[in-house]
Amino acid sequence: MTTYTTVGKPIPRVEGTHKVTGNSTYAADVQLPGMLHCKLLRSPYAHAKIVSIDTTKAAAHAGVERIVTADDLPEFEARYMSNRAYNLLAGEEVVFHGQPVAAVLATDATAAEEALELIDAVYEELPAVFDPLDAMRDDAPPARAPVGEIDRSESKGHVTVEVEEEQSDKPSNVVSQTKFSRGDVEAGFAESDVVVERTWRSAMMHQGYIEPHATVASYDPISEELTIWTATQGQFFVRDQISRMLRIPETKIRVIGTELGGGFGGKIFLTQSLAAVLTRITSRPVKLVFSRSDDLVGANPAGQCVVDLKTGMKNDGTVTALQTKVIYNSGAYPGAPVVIGAILIGGYYKFPNLEIEACEVLTNKVSVGAIRAPGAHNVTLAIESQMDMMARELERDPLDVRMQNAVEAGDEMPSKAVYSSIGLKECLKAVQDSEIWRDRNERPATPGKRRGVGIAVGGWLGGLQPAGAHVELNGDGTLNVIVGSNDITGTNTSFAQIVAEELAVPLDMVNVVTGDTKTAPFAGMSAGSKTLFTVGRAVKAAAEDVRSQLLGVAAERLQAKVEELEWKDGVISVGGDAEKSIKFRQLAGITTGFGAQYPPVIGRGAISARQQAPGFTAQVAEVEVDEETGEVTLLRWGIAQDAGFAINPLSVAGQMQGGATQGMGIALWEEMLHDEGGRLINDGLLDYRMPTALDVPNIETYIVEVPSEDGPYGARGVGEPSIIPGAAAVGNAIEDAIGVRVAEAPFTPERILRAMGKI
């Protein structure tokens, strides 16, 4: 086994001190001279025709500079208007409660807020539909005008698959679908000794980031340059989208990804285009910052999902067949993760026979976006629950059944793509050896409560995008690393470790800088568990380039061949001879000083990622259920996850714990609730319940390392898998405790008591 000096070591995040001391600069902190503050008037109806908008009184309010409606915006091609990105303000029709219909621009945020109350907007309410099953009926009212061309560019940043959805060729609320099949499903069920058929529901829920959406945009009419400071996970994606939408050359757009207060897939592209248009209209800087209510009502939450699932298993524990229909509620605009849901529901186990149909349905709710592993937790709730139910009916160990059927390298996904090296079985083995699993039948429950332990697995394929990086040597021997990826999860710390490892220098000699779209090499979205996997490879290649250049200089100075040189502890020598050596710092001086004999050392790395490195996790949850109230208490949690190689084990463990915590929220608390008119009724953090420190038990982490073929040192992305199996693990633990199955997440006390027949 290779021994490393810097990678593989737990290192605190390099930017951590700035964050905990409040010295980081977020988008909302940006202040520019002459800046206007923007507030949005939102529709009170879920579906309505806009009859008129009278802004006379609002425009006369003190501090108001301009009020903008759809009539003031540039016209986009009709074929693009099916996508939310192009619907900056509603024109003739609103299609979800909270959709922006007008923008007030004022000298301060308070004046803009007050002016909203003075706008007189008249609507004609139209029939609306909110439940995806209702929306699929032949007699359902259309949620909106027929859909044209669907833009999937953002979703491809989260996961890259070579499968396209089929769009409906007739007006319908069902806008796209995907189908996979393998073997003979009917024959598979015929040879089954147990068949389970259930319907599973998971709720619409918010990503839960601490910082709402925020953008500041400034346009210079003389140079025609547009500068944007924004909270985004993909600054180059923002640039490219705005360039395409507004037909501005990319060279005229500078996007500065500010420090990000969480994203979890939900902060890619939302407010930037409107802010860009408004600053061009006014020729003044514009700040658009959502309130918490704005964010809950009008951002892009994770969608609701309904799964009809039928599975079969033989007496010996072998799975036989899977048949399913997965229905994603995408809200008012397309964007649900149909393809990945279809792949994953049949992608964890070796079902010889399967028939999968997944579809995306429009309703009059806010359009959905991504959450960590978009679409995965929904289908995992279904398949992992039924794996437990089949094992229980056959009186088999649920972990053994999973181990017996788990996919391995070389197995086919439902899409016929083949898995590369994966560590699903290794994760199951790590959980099997955990104390939580070993003593699951030995710990007594609290009086009046029942105790149970559940297990579930989850996996993520990962996104792929090319990436570049620069490593530059300074005159004092320190190194600057320049990347274009937005650091959300501590990736810059891992990049510093990679460079320190490759160049055999102390970590404090490496400084990582996230440049903007005009100063940094290209990087894809920080999403899809791919940042370290892709940009990390580019950083490693750039460091190797620096090493190669320095060895060339040293060989010339020492009058030796490169292959004769030895690099150790900041010194390059000929075969370890101290008399024939040169220090790293000396090399820095002779490549940057006045009259230097050699050019500056600038390492460049660029990669094209073509093969995914899927990541898997297995998790166990121990719960207690109060038989009288239905309340669930989380007692212990264990998570094993394949990191390929943990470049920074501290960061990897943090990602595992953070994702597991979000999985707990999906399981027990998080649900966006709407009234019969489609209005969100829990639009604040007092009512939208997320897990707190008092709810979350100690989370034991077991890092598994099955190297990937392409990742730096074998590393895989780790951000996505950890959120996926939480709801299923808790649901399985609840059944283990009280002997009943709850089929709708979150598993609220009311739903548990109803399943027990007590209400």
C-alpha positions, 0 to 999 in steps of 0.5 A: 500500500502506498504511503502518503504524507499529506493526502489521506490525513484529516485536515481542518478546512482552510477557509473554516476560520473565516466562516466561523468568525463571520469574515467570509463575504456572501452575495448579500454582503456585496454593496455597490454605489448607486445600487437598487434593491429588488423585491418581487410581487408574487402571485396569490394564486396557483393558476390564473390569468393576469388581467392587469397590473397597475403600478401607478401608486407603487411607482410614486412611493418614496425611494422607488426608481422603477417597476418592471413587469413582463412587458418590459423584459426581452422577448425569448424564443417561444420554444424556450418558454417551457423552461422556468429559466426563461420565465423571469416574470409571469406574463399572461398566466401564472402557474404556481402560487408565489410566481413573480409577476413584477419587480420593484426597484428602490433605493433601499429594501424597505421602500421596495417592500412597502411598494409591493403592497401598492401594486394593484394586480387583477387576476382571473383564477383558473382551474388548478391541479396539485397532486400528480395522480390527479394531474395524470387523469384524462379529464385533469385541467392542464397545469399550464400551456403545452410544453415545448423544448425542455432544457435538461442542461442543469440536471446533467450537471448533477448526473451524467447518463446516456439516456434521454426522456421521451417527450409527450407528443400531445398536450398532457400534464405528463411531459416526459417519461423513461422506460427500461426492461430486462428479461421476462417480468411475468415469468420472474414473478411466477417463480417467486415465493414471495411477492410484495406490491405497495405504493410509496409516497415521499413529500416535496421538501426544501434543501434547507440551506442556511443562506437564501438565494442572493445575486448582485448584478452590475452592467456597464453600458459603455463597455457592455460588460455584465458583472454578477456576484452570486450564490451559486454552485456553478459560476461557469454554468451561470455565465453560459446560460446568461450568454445564451439567454441574453445573447451576450458574448461570454467574454462580456460576462463576469460571474463571481461565485461568492462564498456559499451558505449551503446549496445541496443542489438547489443553488445553480441558476435561479435569480441571476438572469432576472438581476442581469436583465434588471441592471441592463434596463436601469444601467444601475447595480441591482441586488436581489436577495430572497427572504426565507419565505421567498425561498420556501415559496418560490425557489426550487425545492425537491419534488414529491414522488409516488412509486408503485412497486412490485418485487419478488424473491425466492425462498433462498433470498434471490430476487426475481423480478421488479416492476414499477411506475415512478411518478415525479411531481415536477411542479409547473415547469419540467425538471424532475430527475426521471432518468436517474430515478428509473435507473436507481430503483432497479440499480442496487440489486441483480434483478434478472427481470425488470420493467421500469416506467418513470414519468414527470408530471406537471402540476400547479406547484412551484417547479422543482430543482435538485437536492443532494442526489436528486430523485434518489431518496424517493425511489430508494424509500420504495426499493429498500422498504420492499427488500426488508419486507420480503426478507421479513416474510421469508424470515431471512436476515435483511442484511444477508439478503442485500449482500446476496443480491447487491450489484458488483463491478461488471453488472448492468444497470437498467439502462444497460450501462455497466458498473465500474468498480464499486463498494456496495458489498464492502459498505454492507460488510462494514455495517454488519461489523458495527456495534449498532447492527451486532447488538440490535436485539439486545438493548432494552427499550424505554418503558412504553416504547418499542425499539427497532433497528433498520438498514438500507443502502443507497447509491449515486452514479455521479456527474461528469464535466471537463475541468482545468486548474493552474498551479503557479510557483511564487518566488518564495517557494509557495504555490498558488492553486487557481480553480474555477469550482465553487467550494461548498464542501471543503474541496479547496482543502483537498486540492491543497493536500493534493498539491502538497503531496505531489510537490512534497511541500508543507501544506501551509505553502499551498494557497488555493484560490477560487477565481471567477469566470474571467480569471480561472480555468473552466470547471463544471458545477459543484454538484453531482459528487464530481468536484473532487473527482474532476477538478481534483484530477486537473489539480493533480495534473497541474501539480505534476506539470509543475514537478516536471518543469522543476525537475527539468530546471534542476537537471540542467542546473545539476548537470544530470538526467531527470531520471537520476534525480531524487525529490525529498523534503523540499530538496532535489538531488542527484541520487540523494547526494547532498553535494549535488542538490538544489532546494525547492526555494532556490528553484523558485527564485531562479524562475521568478527573480530579476534576470532569471534564467528560466521562465516562471513555472506555471503548471496546467492541468486539464481533464475530460471525465468520461467514466463515472465512479459511482458511490454507495453507502449502507446505513443503520438506524436505531429508533424508539417509537412511542406506542401511545403518541407515535413519536419516533426518537433516533437513538443511534446511527451508523453510516458506511460509505465508499469514498474510493480514497479519502483524501481528507477523512475529516471532510469525508466524515463530515459529508457523511454525517451531514447527508445522513442528517438530511436523510433523517429530516426526510424520514421524520420531519421535512414536508412542504404543506399546501392548502387546497388552493396550492398556497404553501402554509409552512413558509418559515422555519418555525413551521417548516421542521428540520432536524436540530442538534437535539434530534440528531443522535451520534453518527458513527462513520465507517469510511470504506475505500474501494479505489475508482479507476480515474479519481485522484488517488482512487477518490470518488465523490462523497457528497451525494450517497449519504442522504439517500437511504435515510428514510428507508432505514428509519422506515425499516427500523419503525417496522422492526420496532412496532411491526407495522409499515408506514408507506409515506414519508415523512413518518409523522406521529399521525401516519404512524398511529394511523398505520397502527390502527389507533386513529 
